[in-house]
């Protein structure tokens, strides 16, 4: 599963799945994204517009949480590839 660049309703359900796969609460994921808890709830429920900035914040939060909890295998494939590409260039 991965968050794609298309911010459709399917992406909103993927947001919830990624959060759950990483084993964190909405409050924890919201904090990692840098958004208020209520905003995160509204995003995940599809009540607020899910914009590109939210997508990027969610990707960053997923990477941060996965690294901190040693769960990098649970990251979406496109984020794993991005990390590998960056690591090669270091």
DSSP file (Angstrom, degrees, kcal/mol; ACC not computed):
  #  RESIDUE AA STRUCTURE BP1 BP2  ACC     N-H-->O    O-->H-N    N-H-->O    O-->H-N    TCO  KAPPA ALPHA  PHI   PSI    X-CA   Y-CA   Z-CA
    1    1 A X              0   0    0      0, 0.0    76,-0.4     0, 0.0     2,-0.3   0.000 360.0 360.0 360.0 144.9    0.0    0.0    0.0
    2    2 A X        -     0   0    0     74,-0.2     2,-0.6    75,-0.1    12,-0.1  -0.995 360.0-112.9-154.0 151.8    1.2    3.5   -0.7
    3    3 A X        -     0   0    0     -2,-0.3     2,-0.1    11,-0.1     4,-0.1  -0.757  41.6-156.6 -79.5 123.1    0.1    7.0   -0.7
    4    4 A X        -     0   0    0     -2,-0.6     4,-0.0     2,-0.4    -1,-0.0  -0.395  30.9-102.4 -94.2 176.7    0.2    8.2   -4.3
    5    5 A X  S    S+     0   0    0     -2,-0.1     2,-0.6     2,-0.1    50,-0.1   0.696 101.6  89.1 -72.3 -17.6    0.4   11.7   -5.6
    6    6 A X  S    S-     0   0    0      1,-0.1     2,-1.2    46,-0.0    -2,-0.4  -0.715  71.4-151.9 -81.2 122.8   -3.3   11.6   -6.4
    7    7 A X        +     0   0    0     -2,-0.6    43,-0.2    -4,-0.1    -1,-0.1  -0.465  41.7 143.6 -97.0  64.1   -5.1   12.8   -3.3
    8    8 A X  S >> S-     0   0    0     -2,-1.2     4,-1.2     1,-0.1     3,-0.5  -0.263  70.2 -90.9 -91.4 179.2   -8.3   10.9   -3.8
    9    9 A X  H 3> S+     0   0    0      1,-0.2     4,-1.8     2,-0.2     5,-0.2   0.838 126.6  61.6 -60.2 -32.8  -10.7    9.3   -1.2
   10   10 A X  H 3> S+     0   0    0      1,-0.2     4,-1.9     2,-0.2    -1,-0.2   0.879 100.6  53.7 -61.3 -36.2   -8.7    6.1   -1.7
   11   11 A X  H <> S+     0   0    0     -3,-0.5     4,-2.2     1,-0.2    -1,-0.2   0.851 103.3  56.5 -66.7 -33.7   -5.6    8.0   -0.4
   12   12 A X  H  X S+     0   0    0     -4,-1.2     4,-1.6     2,-0.2    -1,-0.2   0.911 108.2  46.4 -65.0 -41.1   -7.5    9.0    2.7
   13   13 A X  H  X S+     0   0    0     -4,-1.8     4,-2.1     1,-0.2    -1,-0.2   0.861 110.9  53.5 -69.5 -33.0   -8.3    5.4    3.5
   14   14 A X  H  X S+     0   0    0     -4,-1.9     4,-3.1     2,-0.2     5,-0.3   0.866 102.6  58.9 -65.7 -35.2   -4.6    4.5    2.8
   15   15 A X  H  X S+     0   0    0     -4,-2.2     4,-2.2     1,-0.2    -1,-0.2   0.937 108.4  44.4 -57.3 -46.8   -3.7    7.3    5.3
   16   16 A X  H  X S+     0   0    0     -4,-1.6     4,-2.6     2,-0.2    -1,-0.2   0.897 113.3  51.2 -65.0 -40.8   -5.6    5.4    8.0
   17   17 A X  H  X S+     0   0    0     -4,-2.1     4,-3.0     2,-0.2    -2,-0.2   0.913 110.3  48.0 -65.3 -43.0   -4.1    2.1    7.0
   18   18 A X  H  X S+     0   0    0     -4,-3.1     4,-2.1     2,-0.2    -1,-0.2   0.937 112.5  49.5 -62.2 -45.9   -0.6    3.3    7.1
   19   19 A X  H  <>S+     0   0    0     -4,-2.2     5,-1.8    -5,-0.3     4,-0.4   0.930 114.4  44.7 -58.7 -45.8   -1.2    4.9   10.5
   20   20 A X  H ><5S+     0   0    0     -4,-2.6     3,-1.2     1,-0.2    -2,-0.2   0.903 109.6  55.1 -66.8 -41.2   -2.7    1.7   11.8
   21   21 A X  H 3<5S+     0   0    0     -4,-3.0    -1,-0.2     1,-0.3    -2,-0.2   0.868 107.6  50.6 -59.2 -35.9    0.1   -0.5   10.2
   22   22 A X  T 3<5S-     0   0    0     -4,-2.1    -1,-0.3    -5,-0.2    -2,-0.2   0.566 113.1-125.3 -79.4  -8.1    2.6    1.6   12.1
   23   23 A X  T < 5 +     0   0    0     -3,-1.2     2,-0.3    -4,-0.4    -3,-0.2   0.839  62.6 132.2  72.0  34.6    0.6    1.1   15.3
   24   24 A X      < -     0   0    0     -5,-1.8    -1,-0.2     1,-0.0    -2,-0.1  -0.846  53.7-115.9-119.0 157.2    0.1    4.7   16.2
   25   25 A X     >  -     0   0    0     -2,-0.3     4,-2.4     1,-0.1     5,-0.2  -0.301  32.3-105.8 -79.8 168.3   -2.9    6.7   17.3
   26   26 A X  H  > S+     0   0    0      1,-0.2     4,-2.9     2,-0.2     5,-0.2   0.903 122.7  53.7 -58.9 -41.3   -4.4    9.5   15.4
   27   27 A X  H  > S+     0   0    0      1,-0.2     4,-2.2     2,-0.2    -1,-0.2   0.904 109.2  47.3 -62.7 -42.0   -3.0   11.9   18.0
   28   28 A X  H  > S+     0   0    0      2,-0.2     4,-2.2     1,-0.2    -1,-0.2   0.914 114.6  45.6 -65.9 -42.9    0.5   10.5   17.5
   29   29 A X  H  X S+     0   0    0     -4,-2.4     4,-2.1     2,-0.2    -2,-0.2   0.905 111.8  52.5 -68.4 -40.1    0.3   10.6   13.7
   30   30 A X  H  X>S+     0   0    0     -4,-2.9     5,-2.4    -5,-0.2     4,-1.3   0.921 109.8  49.2 -59.3 -44.5   -1.1   14.1   13.8
   31   31 A X  H  <5S+     0   0    0     -4,-2.2     3,-0.4     1,-0.2    -2,-0.2   0.920 110.7  49.3 -61.8 -44.8    1.8   15.3   16.0
   32   32 A X  H  <5S+     0   0    0     -4,-2.2    -1,-0.2     1,-0.2    -2,-0.2   0.833 112.3  49.1 -64.6 -32.1    4.3   13.7   13.7
   33   33 A X  H  <5S-     0   0    0     -4,-2.1    -1,-0.2     2,-0.2    -2,-0.2   0.703 111.8-123.0 -77.3 -20.1    2.6   15.5   10.7
   34   34 A X  T  <5S+     0   0    0     -4,-1.3     2,-0.3    -3,-0.4    -3,-0.2   0.791  70.6 120.7  80.6  28.9    2.6   18.8   12.6
   35   35 A X  S   <S-     0   0    0     -5,-2.4    -1,-0.3    -6,-0.2    -2,-0.2  -0.892  70.9 -93.3-121.5 154.7   -1.1   19.2   12.4
   36   36 A X     >  -     0   0    0     -2,-0.3     4,-2.3     1,-0.1     5,-0.2  -0.305  36.4-116.5 -61.6 149.9   -3.7   19.6   15.1
   37   37 A X  H  > S+     0   0    0      1,-0.2     4,-2.6     2,-0.2     5,-0.2   0.909 115.1  50.8 -53.8 -47.7   -5.4   16.4   16.2
   38   38 A X  H  > S+     0   0    0      1,-0.2     4,-2.4     2,-0.2    -1,-0.2   0.883 108.1  53.0 -62.5 -38.3   -8.9   17.6   15.1
   39   39 A X  H  > S+     0   0    0      2,-0.2     4,-2.4     1,-0.2    -1,-0.2   0.928 109.6  49.1 -61.2 -44.6   -7.5   18.5   11.7
   40   40 A X  H  X S+     0   0    0     -4,-2.3     4,-3.0     2,-0.2     5,-0.3   0.932 109.4  51.6 -61.6 -45.3   -6.0   15.0   11.4
   41   41 A X  H  X S+     0   0    0     -4,-2.6     4,-2.0     1,-0.2     6,-0.2   0.927 111.5  47.7 -56.3 -45.2   -9.3   13.5   12.4
   42   42 A X  H  X>S+     0   0    0     -4,-2.4     5,-2.4     2,-0.2     6,-1.4   0.877 112.4  49.3 -65.4 -37.9  -11.1   15.5    9.7
   43   43 A X  H ><5S+     0   0    0     -4,-2.4     3,-1.0     4,-0.2    -2,-0.2   0.946 112.5  46.6 -64.4 -48.5   -8.5   14.6    7.1
   44   44 A X  H 3<5S+     0   0    0     -4,-3.0    -2,-0.2     1,-0.3    -1,-0.2   0.836 114.1  48.2 -65.1 -32.6   -8.7   10.9    7.8
   45   45 A X  H 3<5S-     0   0    0     -4,-2.0    -1,-0.3    -5,-0.3    -2,-0.2   0.528 113.7-117.2 -84.8  -6.3  -12.5   11.0    7.8
   46   46 A X  T <<5S+     0   0    0     -3,-1.0    -3,-0.2    -4,-0.5    -4,-0.1   0.653  82.4 120.2  79.8  14.8  -12.6   12.9    4.5
   47   47 A X      < +     0   0    0     -5,-2.4     2,-0.3    -6,-0.2    -4,-0.2   0.687  69.8  48.3 -85.0 -19.5  -14.3   15.9    6.1
   48   48 A X  S    S-     0   0    0     -6,-1.4     2,-0.1    -9,-0.1    -2,-0.1  -0.892 100.8 -92.9-118.9 151.8  -11.4   18.3    5.2
   49   49 A X        -     0   0    0     -2,-0.3     2,-0.9     1,-0.1    -2,-0.1  -0.419  33.8-140.3 -62.9 131.4   -9.7   18.7    1.8
   50   50 A X        -     0   0    0    -43,-0.2     2,-0.1    -2,-0.1    -1,-0.1  -0.845  30.7-175.9 -97.6 104.1   -6.6   16.5    1.6
   51   51 A X    >>  -     0   0    0     -2,-0.9     4,-1.9     1,-0.1     3,-0.8  -0.461  41.8 -97.5-101.4 171.3   -4.0   18.6   -0.2
   52   52 A X  H 3> S+     0   0    0      1,-0.3     4,-2.6     2,-0.2     5,-0.2   0.852 122.3  58.4 -56.0 -37.5   -0.5   17.9   -1.4
   53   53 A X  H 3> S+     0   0    0      1,-0.2     4,-2.0     2,-0.2    -1,-0.3   0.862 105.9  49.4 -62.7 -34.6    1.0   19.5    1.8
   54   54 A X  H <> S+     0   0    0     -3,-0.8     4,-2.5     2,-0.2    -1,-0.2   0.893 109.4  52.3 -69.3 -39.8   -0.9   17.0    3.8
   55   55 A X  H  X S+     0   0    0     -4,-1.9     4,-2.4     2,-0.2    -2,-0.2   0.943 111.4  45.8 -59.9 -48.4    0.4   14.2    1.7
   56   56 A X  H  X S+     0   0    0     -4,-2.6     4,-2.4     1,-0.2    -1,-0.2   0.895 112.9  50.1 -64.2 -40.0    3.9   15.3    2.1
   57   57 A X  H  X S+     0   0    0     -4,-2.0     4,-2.5    -5,-0.2    -1,-0.2   0.889 110.9  49.9 -65.0 -38.4    3.5   15.7    5.8
   58   58 A X  H  X S+     0   0    0     -4,-2.5     4,-2.6     2,-0.2    -2,-0.2   0.898 110.2  50.1 -67.3 -40.4    2.0   12.2    6.1
   59   59 A X  H  X S+     0   0    0     -4,-2.4     4,-2.3     2,-0.2    -2,-0.2   0.936 112.7  46.6 -62.2 -45.9    4.9   10.7    4.1
   60   60 A X  H  X S+     0   0    0     -4,-2.4     4,-2.6     1,-0.2    -2,-0.2   0.915 112.4  50.2 -62.3 -43.4    7.4   12.5    6.4
   61   61 A X  H  X S+     0   0    0     -4,-2.5     4,-2.8     1,-0.2     5,-0.3   0.913 109.4  51.3 -61.9 -43.1    5.5   11.4    9.5
   62   62 A X  H  X S+     0   0    0     -4,-2.6     4,-2.7     1,-0.2    -1,-0.2   0.917 111.7  47.1 -61.2 -43.2    5.4    7.8    8.3
   63   63 A X  H  X S+     0   0    0     -4,-2.3     4,-2.3     2,-0.2     5,-0.2   0.920 113.5  48.2 -64.6 -43.1    9.2    7.8    7.7
   64   64 A X  H  X S+     0   0    0     -4,-2.6     4,-2.4     2,-0.2    -2,-0.2   0.934 115.2  43.7 -62.3 -47.2    9.9    9.4   11.1
   65   65 A X  H  X S+     0   0    0     -4,-2.8     4,-2.2     1,-0.2    -2,-0.2   0.920 113.4  51.2 -66.2 -44.2    7.7    6.9   12.9
   66   66 A X  H  <>S+     0   0    0     -4,-2.7     5,-2.8    -5,-0.3     6,-0.4   0.900 113.2  45.6 -61.3 -41.2    9.0    3.9   11.0
   67   67 A X  H ><5S+     0   0    0     -4,-2.3     3,-0.8     3,-0.2    -1,-0.2   0.923 113.7  48.7 -67.2 -44.3   12.6    4.9   11.7
   68   68 A X  H 3<5S+     0   0    0     -4,-2.4    -2,-0.2     1,-0.2    -1,-0.2   0.830 119.8  37.3 -65.7 -32.6   11.9    5.6   15.4
   69   69 A X  T 3<5S-     0   0    0     -4,-2.2    -1,-0.2    -5,-0.2    -2,-0.2   0.285 108.7-117.4-105.4   9.5   10.1    2.3   15.9
   70   70 A X  T < 5S+     0   0    0     -3,-0.8    -3,-0.2    -4,-0.4     3,-0.1   0.906  78.0 124.3  55.1  45.6   12.2    0.1   13.7
   71   71 A X    > < +     0   0    0     -5,-2.8     3,-2.3    -6,-0.2     4,-0.2  -0.155  14.0 135.7-123.6  37.2    9.3   -0.6   11.4
   72   72 A X  G >   +     0   0    0     -6,-0.4     3,-1.6     1,-0.3    -1,-0.1   0.752  64.1  70.6 -61.6 -22.4   10.7    0.5    8.0
   73   73 A X  G 3  S+     0   0    0      1,-0.3    -1,-0.3    -3,-0.1    -2,-0.1   0.716  92.3  59.9 -65.2 -18.2    9.4   -2.6    6.4
   74   74 A X  G <  S+     0   0    0     -3,-2.3    -1,-0.3    -8,-0.1    -2,-0.2   0.464  80.8 109.9 -89.9  -1.5    5.9   -1.1    6.8
   75   75 A X  S <  S-     0   0    0     -3,-1.6     5,-0.0    -4,-0.2   -16,-0.0  -0.411  82.6 -95.2 -70.5 149.7    6.6    2.0    4.8
   76   76 A X    >>  -     0   0    0      1,-0.1     4,-1.8    -2,-0.1     3,-0.9  -0.336  37.7-112.5 -59.7 148.2    4.9    2.3    1.4
   77   77 A X  H 3> S+     0   0    0    -76,-0.4     4,-2.4     1,-0.3     5,-0.2   0.849 114.2  56.3 -55.0 -41.1    7.1    1.1   -1.5
   78   78 A X  H 3> S+     0   0    0      1,-0.2     4,-1.8     2,-0.2    -1,-0.3   0.831 107.8  48.8 -67.0 -28.9    7.6    4.5   -3.0
   79   79 A X  H <> S+     0   0    0     -3,-0.9     4,-2.4     2,-0.2    -1,-0.2   0.872 108.9  52.6 -75.6 -36.8    9.0    5.9    0.2
   80   80 A X  H  X S+     0   0    0     -4,-1.8     4,-2.4     2,-0.2    -2,-0.2   0.928 110.7  48.3 -60.6 -44.1   11.4    2.9    0.6
   81   81 A X  H  X S+     0   0    0     -4,-2.4     4,-2.5     2,-0.2    -2,-0.2   0.906 110.3  51.1 -64.1 -41.8   12.7    3.6   -2.9
   82   82 A X  H  X S+     0   0    0     -4,-1.8     4,-2.3     2,-0.2    -1,-0.2   0.924 110.6  48.6 -60.5 -45.2   13.1    7.3   -2.2
   83   83 A X  H  X S+     0   0    0     -4,-2.4     4,-2.7     1,-0.2    -2,-0.2   0.912 111.0  50.4 -62.3 -43.4   15.1    6.5    1.0
   84   84 A X  H  X S+     0   0    0     -4,-2.4     4,-2.1     1,-0.2    -1,-0.2   0.919 110.4  49.8 -61.1 -44.2   17.3    4.1   -0.9
   85   85 A X  H  X S+     0   0    0     -4,-2.5     4,-1.1     1,-0.2    -2,-0.2   0.902 112.7  46.8 -62.8 -41.5   18.0    6.6   -3.6
   86   86 A X  H >X S+     0   0    0     -4,-2.3     4,-0.6     1,-0.2     3,-0.5   0.926 110.2  52.8 -66.1 -44.0   18.9    9.3   -1.1
   87   87 A X  H >< S+     0   0    0     -4,-2.7     3,-1.0     1,-0.2    -2,-0.2   0.868 104.9  56.2 -61.7 -36.5   21.2    6.9    0.9
   88   88 A X  H 3< S+     0   0    0     -4,-2.1    -1,-0.2     1,-0.2    -2,-0.2   0.839 105.6  51.9 -62.3 -32.9   23.1    6.0   -2.4
   89   89 A X  H <<        0   0    0     -4,-1.1    -1,-0.2    -3,-0.5    -2,-0.2   0.557 360.0 360.0 -84.9  -6.7   23.9    9.6   -2.9
   90   90 A X    <<        0   0    0     -3,-1.0    -1,-0.2    -4,-0.6    -2,-0.1   0.461 360.0 360.0 -81.6 360.0   25.3   10.2    0.6
